[in-house]
Amino acid sequence: MAKQTESEGFQWLEVDLSDVRFLVRKHLRLLILAPILGFVLAALASFLVKPVFTANATVFIRPNFDQDFQLEGASSKLEDDDSLRSMQETLVSDTIVLGMVDRLGLRNDPDFLGEGVDPEPLSDAALLRKIRDRYSTDLVPTTRLVELTVRDFSAERAPEIARTLIDEFLVHLRDDRNDKEIELRQTLLLQARKALAEALEAERKLENFRSENPGLFVEQDSSVFQERLLQQGSALNEANAEVSRLAGMLSALSEIDPESEPIRVFQILSNRNSEYLSELMTMRASAKADLAVARKRFTVRHPDYLDAANRLDEVEATLRVYAGEMKSSVQSEYAAAKQKAEKLNETLTALQGDLVGVKFGSAEFRGLKDEIDRTWNTHSRLQQKIMDLDLDPEVKPTFATVMNKPVVPDRKSSPRRSFWAVGGTILGGLTALGWILFRHRKGLPFTSNEQVADLLNLPPVAEIEVPVEGDFAYRSARVEQSQGMLNLLLSLRDARVIQVASIHASTGAGVLAWVIAKLSALRGSQSLLISFSYQAITNPQIQPSGNPNLSVLELPASLLLDPESFRRGLTTTLADHDRVFIDTTRLSESQARLTIAGLAQKTIIAVAEEGPSTRGEFESYLRQCVSAGIFSNSVVYLREAAPPRLKMEPPKVLSLPKLRHRNLRPNSKRGRKIRAAS
């Protein structure tokens, strides 16, 4: 089992099957009574809560309804979906709900509000807080249907509220549409007057322009200038690209010396490599190969070696000269390209000035003419819209249609007693589980010996059953007869000072200490059992126990405040006894137990199954032992023994002679014998 992790407020529990059995057995009454109590309380509450009735209605929203509502059409499917969701929310908006309440006169109705009428009428905000959650809408997927749900305390009033909400919704949309129509007509009239004034002003400007420029050919074709501009612009772009390319090469060659790095010059100007350079590189490679062969065959002063070296030097010199020439040619090309670009730029500027002079007049004329056409077209469109509004002013479009009218419900929708009962049962069970978790927030006790081996990493040396009921003699006799006592005694055969410890005071651990000391005395060892008490003991003395080899000594717990004095006394005691057993099961301080464990040769830690001590406390104590350098611990697993079954003997039945009616006669021979026997 995984180790438990502790936190300051709550320790999360990792349980196994034995822990579940322990928790169920320990809290069985709570686990049964809490759900039953939750069930009863929920059932009673369901009878006390005021019943609620639900009425439903379905409204169909007409496609493209916003064309009438907004006086302009929707342009996309997304806008139509947004309009549907807007209508869904508008159907139960605050304005519609307040209009319904005022129309039906429900503002101060106690049955509608669910409580007594206040002396003063409720404000709109307070009223909405009380009834807002009673009304909801839902958009049916992939349809244009909006489902309206109304909940109310009256079955007859619920459908009436649904119908009134729909009517208020339609009236609200129509009123809003009419207001927008009036506002739009006024806006269109103002825009039409403004467009007419702009059109007249544009015609006046055109007449003035013609009178001021009588010799201007406004229809002159400017395609020649445009073609020349395109050609010059293309040539200028090519020249600028060439200048940029050469400038990049010069920037790369500026830090390279052709005398020292001719190969890098050739690499940068790779697109300019010629056949001559290829021949030079071939000659250089051949000269290097010849020099390498001569270096292997001759010395450095041999004529053949010198000849090969001279040929390589000549080729290298030729390459350096050629690299310098190529670098100089790039500089020359850059200067020529730059000069060409400047000339092309000047030519293009002159052409642009000529074209502007030619097109300025025609552009101004066309601009005035286009302005006249635009303003007159705008005025015509506005006039047409005004005529459309005036032709049919009484049209009342139908934005929505009721497809499913609300009906009076025949049964209440809430509270549902079955749901309340199940919820109360679940809540009661969760409450019980929460209390159990809070009760065991510090951890669980050990419920099986496997947990001891897994968590403490100390397999129990013995499992001993300790009776819970009975006097001390009976319990010690049962512990003495336990099957695990032999294994425990074998683990202690080489120790003289033995400590029996437990985290909390445990009578079972105390009985175990007495039995171990008793069995040791029966084997012929002079034994002493030391126990501690928090009561004041003025003159502790060794007392006999009824066994000649076993003595007992009860010491005050305050004696452990001076561990050195106790150690000296223990050394003196060992001189008179073969074995000393120290019972620390009644000590509550872990430091006192650690003091005794440091003096003992063997420590027996009694772990009671389902006892008061938690796993975390045992783990903490063992960590303290390891920190103090104590590694002589063993674990004994104490299990509660079942009480013995009493054998009930059947009562003895007194056998009487079988009587018959004739034997009851007093003077008969049989009757006289019966009287004599009695």
C-alpha positions, 0 to 999 in steps of 0.5 A: 500500500502506498505511504500516506502523505500528511498535510497541515489541515487534512490527511488524504487517505489511501485505503485498501479492502481491509480499511473499507471493512474497518470503516464500514464495521466501525461506522455501520450505524452512521452509514445506515442512519444518515441516508435514512435520515436524509431520505426522511427529511427530503421526503418531508421537505418535498411535501412542504415546498410549494408545487410549481407547474410548467407551461411550454410554447414554441415560436417560429421565427420567420426567415430574414425577419430582420429585413423588416425589423432592421429595414435592411437585409441580413448579408450572411448566415452568421448574421442570421444565426446571431439574429435568432439568438438575439430574438431568443434572449429578447423573448424573456428580456427584462422589458418583456417580463415587466410588461407581462407583469403589468399587463396581468396585474401580478406585481403585488399578487401574493400567490404569484410572488410566493409570499405575503404582499409587502406594504410597499410595491416592489421595485422593478429590480427586486421583482426581477430578482424574484421571478427572473429564473422562472422564464427561459428559452431554448433554440431548437438546433438546426431549426428556427424554433424557439421554445419558451418555458414558463414556471409558476405556482398556478397551473392556470396562470402558467399558460396565460403568462406564456401567451402574454410573454409572446404577445408582449414580445411581438408588440415590442418588436412592432413598436420598435420597427415603427419607431425605426421607420419614422426615424429612417424617413426623417433621415432619408429626407435630410439626406435627399435634400443634401444630395440635391444641393451637392448635385446642383453645386457640382454642375455649377463647378463644371460650368465654371471650369469650362468657362475658365479653360475653353482651349483644353482638350479634356478627351486627349488620350494619354496612353503614349505618356503612360507607355513611355513611363512604363518603359522608363520605369522598367529600365530604372528598376533593372538598373537599380537592381544591378546597382544593388547586386554590384554594391553587394559584391563590392561590400563582400570584396571590400575586406578581401585582399586578392593577393592573399585570398584570391580563391575567396574572390573567385567564390564571391564572383562565381557567376563571372567565372570564365574558361580562363579561370577554369584552366588556371584552377586546373593548372593549379590542381595539376601543379599541386599534384606534381609538387606532392609527388616530387615531395615524396620522391625528392628532397627540397633541393632536388631540381625536379622538386624545385621545378614543380614548386616554381610551376605552382608559384607561377600559377598562384601568382597568375591567379592573384593577378586575375583576382585583382583584375576581377575585383577592379572590373566589379568596381568599374561596373558598379560606377557605370551602373550607378551613373545609368540609374541616375540618368534613367531617374532624371528622364522618368521625373521629366516624363512624370511632370509632362504627364501630370501637366497633360492629365491634370485638366482632363482629370479635373473635368472627369472628376467634376462630371463623376461628382455630378453623376454620383450626387444625382444617383444618390439623390435618386436612390434616396427618393426611391426609398422614401417612395417605398416607405410612403407607398405602403405605410400600414404594413405590419410584418409578422416577425414570429408565429406561435407553432405550439400554444401553451396548455394548462399542465395536469401535474406539477413539475416540481418538487419531484418527490422521487428525485428529492428522496434520492437526493436526500439519500445521497446527501445523507450518505455523502454527509456520513462519508464526509464525517468519517473522513473528518473523523479520520483526517489524521490517518487510519489505524492498521487493519491488517498485518500486510499494511504493517510490513508495507508501511513500516518496512518491518514484517511482524515477528508474531501475531498475538490475539489479546482478549478484550473482556475478562480479568487480567489473569484470564487475558494473560493466560489467553495471550500465553497460549497464543500461537505467535508467542513462540516466534516472539520468544525466539526473536528475544532469546539473545537480548537481556534488556527488552522494551515493550512499547506502544504509541498510545496506552494499550492494555493489550500491550501491557498484558504482552509485557507481563506474559513475556516476562513471565515466560522468561522466568518460567524458563529459569531466567531471573527476570525483572519487569519494570513499568512506569507510572505518572503517579508520585512514587516516593520509595520504589521497591522491587516486589515479588510477583508470585514466581520466584524468578520474576520480580516487578518494579514500578517507577515514576515517569519523572525518573526518565528526565535524567536518562544518565541516572536511569542508565546507571540504575539499569546497569546495577539491576542487570548485575542481579538479574538475567533479563530486564523487561521494560514496559513503556506502554503507559508512557505518552511522550515519544522522547521517553520511549526513545530514551528507553529504546536507546538503552534496550537491546531489543524493542518490541513495538506493539501494533494493535489492530484497529487501535487508537494509534494511526499509521502516521504516528507509527511511521513518525516514531520509527523515523525518530528511531532511525534519526537517533540511531536505533535499529533494534525494533521489532513489531508484534501485531496484536489482534482482538480475540473473539470471546469464547463461546459458552456451551449451553447444556440443555436443562434436565427434565424431571421424568414422571410416571405416565398417568392414565385416567384409570390410575387417578382413581384414589382407591385403585391399586395404581393410585395407592402406589403413586401416593406412596411414591410421592 
